[in-house]
Amino acid sequence: MTKESKTICIHSAKGGLGKTTLALNLAGVSSSLGYKTLLLDFDMHNGTLDMIINEEINKTVYNLSDDLINNRFKKVSDYVYKYNDLIDVLPSPKDPRQGNKINSRYISLIIERVRSSYDVVLIDTSSEMDEINIETLDNSDLILFIIDNDVFTLKNTRNILNIFNDCNITNYKVLLNDTLSFKTPYFSMQDIKKIIGSNIDYYLGRSMFIKDISSYLYNCKIPSLLNGFNKKFKTEYNTMKMIIEDLKRGEEE
């Protein structure tokens, strides 16, 4: 493990909050800052990070796990796919049945192996609070908890953050993601803070709403790496830059 290596687990209380899109955009920002970055897909049954790879997927996190168990593992580069010079992707299992075979006891070992080769590891997860995700949360430097302006999301978030606090888990930050809709939000920022019982550390606003976001991903494009993105969505780009810089600054403190 290198001194510079840091891991961000991107998690939420329910699906559909933009975790995967955020992971991709953070990877773009991280690489723009010069950090060698890995996108690690731990959504074992519905992972979609591999859609930015324009080639057939033959190796996944399942193969890495299986090779670790059977002492066949040699190097991380045998399992990752290169997006560009600074971004690699380690996909989730292609077959959900393979996801069921991954033992949660090996999650910490997988993270340990991959982080030794990268400056930043961005881990996309499902919204389930299962053994895989618990191990992932326990072995990440930062938990980036995504919320939106929805009463059910906020209620579930409050419950999970209460568990974090009861277990003395303090390495989490809350990100309010308003980029998924152009509609006026129902709750104010103060309302949300009161409902979840926590501060909101980062905010991505509705100005970054991209109507056809899926078309970029289907065409193997990371939005934050497109020409003009950092100017068109300056505030949101700077927020994502702040997330990466805060993470890296943490190692110095």
C-alpha positions as CSV (number, residue, x, y, z in Angstrom):
1,M,0.0,0.0,0.0
2,T,1.4,3.3,-1.1
3,K,1.3,6.3,1.2
4,E,-0.7,8.2,-1.4
5,S,-3.4,5.6,-1.9
6,K,-6.9,6.5,-0.7
7,T,-10.2,4.8,-1.2
8,I,-13.7,6.3,-1.5
9,C,-16.8,4.1,-1.0
10,I,-19.8,5.7,-2.7
11,H,-22.9,4.5,-0.9
12,S,-26.6,5.4,-0.5
13,A,-29.7,4.4,1.4
14,K,-31.5,3.4,-1.9
15,G,-30.7,2.9,-5.6
16,G,-31.2,5.4,-8.4
17,L,-29.4,8.3,-6.7
18,G,-26.6,8.6,-9.2
19,K,-23.8,6.7,-7.4
20,T,-22.4,5.2,-10.6
21,T,-22.5,8.5,-12.6
22,L,-20.8,10.3,-9.7
23,A,-18.1,7.6,-9.5
24,L,-17.4,8.1,-13.2
25,N,-17.3,11.9,-12.9
26,L,-15.1,11.7,-9.8
27,A,-12.7,9.5,-11.7
28,G,-12.5,12.0,-14.5
29,V,-11.8,14.8,-12.0
30,S,-9.3,12.7,-10.1
31,S,-7.4,11.9,-13.3
32,S,-7.4,15.5,-14.4
33,L,-5.6,16.3,-11.1
34,G,-3.0,13.7,-12.2
35,Y,-4.0,10.8,-9.9
36,K,-3.9,7.3,-11.1
37,T,-7.4,6.2,-10.5
38,L,-9.3,2.9,-10.2
39,L,-13.0,2.5,-10.6
40,L,-13.9,-0.6,-8.6
41,D,-17.4,-2.0,-9.0
42,F,-18.6,-3.8,-5.9
43,D,-22.3,-3.8,-7.0
44,M,-22.1,-7.5,-7.3
45,H,-25.4,-8.1,-9.0
46,N,-26.2,-4.9,-11.0
47,G,-22.9,-3.2,-11.6
48,T,-22.6,-1.0,-14.7
49,L,-19.2,0.6,-14.6
50,D,-18.1,-1.7,-17.4
51,M,-20.2,0.1,-19.9
52,I,-17.5,2.7,-20.4
53,I,-15.1,0.0,-21.6
54,N,-15.3,-0.5,-25.3
55,E,-14.2,-4.2,-25.4
56,E,-15.5,-7.6,-24.2
57,I,-15.3,-8.1,-20.5
58,N,-13.5,-11.4,-19.6
59,K,-12.1,-10.6,-16.1
60,T,-14.0,-9.2,-13.2
61,V,-13.8,-8.8,-9.5
62,Y,-15.1,-12.4,-9.2
63,N,-12.0,-13.7,-11.1
64,L,-9.7,-11.7,-8.8
65,S,-11.5,-13.0,-5.7
66,D,-11.4,-16.6,-7.0
67,D,-7.7,-16.3,-7.8
68,L,-6.9,-14.9,-4.4
69,I,-8.7,-17.8,-2.8
70,N,-6.9,-20.4,-4.9
71,N,-3.4,-18.7,-4.8
72,R,-3.4,-17.9,-8.5
73,F,-3.3,-14.1,-8.1
74,K,-0.2,-12.4,-9.5
75,K,-0.9,-8.8,-10.2
76,V,-3.8,-6.3,-10.4
77,S,-3.2,-5.4,-14.0
78,D,-4.4,-8.9,-15.0
79,Y,-7.9,-8.0,-14.0
80,V,-8.4,-4.3,-14.9
81,Y,-9.4,-2.6,-18.1
82,K,-7.8,0.7,-19.2
83,Y,-10.1,3.6,-20.0
84,N,-7.2,6.1,-20.5
85,D,-3.7,6.6,-19.2
86,L,-4.8,7.4,-15.7
87,I,-8.2,5.6,-15.3
88,D,-8.6,1.8,-15.0
89,V,-11.8,-0.2,-14.3
90,L,-12.3,-3.4,-12.4
91,P,-15.8,-4.6,-13.3
92,S,-18.4,-6.4,-11.2
93,P,-19.3,-10.0,-12.0
94,K,-21.0,-10.5,-15.3
95,D,-23.2,-13.3,-13.8
96,P,-25.1,-12.5,-10.6
97,R,-24.5,-16.1,-9.5
98,Q,-20.8,-15.3,-9.4
99,G,-21.5,-12.3,-7.2
100,N,-23.2,-14.6,-4.7
101,K,-20.0,-16.7,-4.5
102,I,-17.7,-13.8,-3.4
103,N,-17.0,-14.2,0.2
104,S,-17.2,-10.9,2.2
105,R,-14.0,-12.0,4.1
106,Y,-12.0,-11.3,1.0
107,I,-13.3,-7.8,0.5
108,S,-10.5,-6.2,2.6
109,L,-7.9,-8.3,0.8
110,I,-9.2,-7.2,-2.6
111,I,-9.1,-3.5,-1.5
112,E,-5.6,-4.0,-0.1
113,R,-4.4,-5.5,-3.3
114,V,-5.8,-2.9,-5.7
115,R,-5.0,0.2,-3.7
116,S,-1.3,-0.6,-3.8
117,S,-1.3,0.3,-7.5
118,Y,-3.4,3.5,-7.4
119,D,-3.5,7.0,-5.9
120,V,-7.3,7.0,-5.7
121,V,-9.7,4.0,-5.6
122,L,-13.4,4.8,-6.2
123,I,-15.7,2.0,-5.1
124,D,-19.2,1.9,-6.4
125,T,-21.7,-0.2,-4.3
126,S,-25.2,-1.4,-4.2
127,S,-27.6,0.2,-1.7
128,E,-28.0,-2.9,0.3
129,M,-26.6,-3.1,3.8
130,D,-25.2,-6.6,3.3
131,E,-21.9,-8.2,4.4
132,I,-20.1,-7.2,1.2
133,N,-21.0,-3.5,1.7
134,I,-20.4,-3.6,5.4
135,E,-16.8,-4.9,4.8
136,T,-16.4,-2.3,2.1
137,L,-17.5,0.5,4.4
138,D,-15.2,-0.7,7.1
139,N,-12.2,-0.8,4.8
140,S,-12.6,2.6,3.0
141,D,-10.9,5.8,3.9
142,L,-14.0,7.9,3.1
143,I,-17.6,6.9,2.9
144,L,-19.4,9.3,0.5
145,F,-23.0,9.0,1.4
146,I,-25.3,10.1,-1.4
147,I,-28.8,11.6,-0.7
148,D,-31.5,13.3,-2.7
149,N,-34.5,15.4,-1.9
150,D,-36.9,12.5,-1.2
151,V,-38.6,11.8,2.1
152,F,-38.0,8.0,1.9
153,T,-34.3,8.5,1.1
154,L,-33.9,10.9,3.9
155,K,-35.7,8.6,6.4
156,N,-33.5,5.7,5.5
157,T,-30.4,7.9,5.6
158,R,-31.2,9.0,9.1
159,N,-31.5,5.4,10.2
160,I,-28.1,4.5,8.6
161,L,-26.3,7.5,9.9
162,N,-27.6,6.7,13.4
163,I,-26.1,3.3,13.1
164,F,-22.8,4.9,12.0
165,N,-22.8,7.2,15.0
166,D,-23.7,4.3,17.4
167,C,-20.8,2.3,16.0
168,N,-18.4,5.4,16.2
169,I,-18.0,5.5,12.4
170,T,-17.0,9.0,11.7
171,N,-15.2,8.8,8.3
172,Y,-18.3,9.7,6.2
173,K,-19.4,12.8,4.3
174,V,-22.9,13.5,3.0
175,L,-23.5,14.6,-0.5
176,L,-26.8,16.0,-1.6
177,N,-27.3,15.2,-5.3
178,D,-29.8,17.4,-7.1
179,T,-28.4,16.7,-10.6
180,L,-31.0,14.0,-11.4
181,S,-33.9,16.4,-11.7
182,F,-34.6,19.9,-13.0
183,K,-37.7,20.2,-10.7
184,T,-37.8,22.5,-7.7
185,P,-36.8,20.6,-4.6
186,Y,-39.4,19.9,-2.0
187,F,-37.3,20.2,1.2
188,S,-34.9,23.1,1.9
189,M,-31.3,22.5,2.9
190,Q,-32.2,23.2,6.5
191,D,-35.1,20.8,6.4
192,I,-32.8,18.0,5.1
193,K,-30.2,18.6,7.8
194,K,-32.9,18.4,10.4
195,I,-34.4,15.2,9.0
196,I,-31.2,13.3,8.7
197,G,-29.6,14.7,11.8
198,S,-26.4,15.5,10.0
199,N,-24.6,18.2,8.1
200,I,-24.5,18.3,4.3
201,D,-20.8,18.4,3.3
202,Y,-21.1,18.6,-0.5
203,Y,-23.8,19.7,-2.9
204,L,-24.3,19.1,-6.6
205,G,-26.9,21.4,-8.0
206,R,-29.7,21.1,-10.6
207,S,-27.6,23.2,-13.0
208,M,-25.6,20.0,-13.8
209,F,-28.8,18.1,-14.8
210,I,-27.9,16.3,-18.1
211,K,-31.0,15.1,-19.9
212,D,-29.3,12.4,-21.9
213,I,-26.7,11.4,-19.4
214,S,-27.1,7.7,-20.3
215,S,-26.1,8.4,-23.9
216,Y,-22.7,9.5,-22.8
217,L,-22.1,6.3,-20.8
218,Y,-23.4,4.1,-23.5
219,N,-20.9,5.7,-25.8
220,C,-18.0,5.1,-23.4
221,K,-17.7,8.7,-22.4
222,I,-17.1,10.1,-18.9
223,P,-18.9,13.5,-18.8
224,S,-16.4,15.3,-16.6
225,L,-13.7,14.6,-19.2
226,L,-15.6,16.2,-22.1
227,N,-14.3,19.5,-23.4
228,G,-15.9,22.4,-21.7
229,F,-17.5,20.4,-18.8
230,N,-15.4,22.2,-16.2
231,K,-16.5,25.5,-17.5
232,K,-20.2,24.7,-18.2
233,F,-20.6,23.1,-14.8
234,K,-18.0,25.1,-12.9
235,T,-19.5,25.0,-9.5
236,E,-20.2,21.3,-9.6
237,Y,-16.9,20.5,-11.1
238,N,-15.1,22.4,-8.3
239,T,-17.2,20.5,-5.7
240,M,-16.0,17.1,-7.2
241,K,-12.5,18.5,-7.2
242,M,-12.9,19.5,-3.6
243,I,-14.0,15.9,-2.7
244,I,-10.8,14.5,-4.2
245,E,-8.6,17.2,-2.7
246,D,-10.2,16.7,0.7
247,L,-9.5,13.0,0.5
248,K,-5.9,13.5,-0.4
249,R,-5.4,16.3,2.2
250,G,-6.6,13.9,4.9
251,E,-3.4,11.8,4.4
252,E,-1.2,14.8,5.2
253,E,-3.2,15.7,8.3
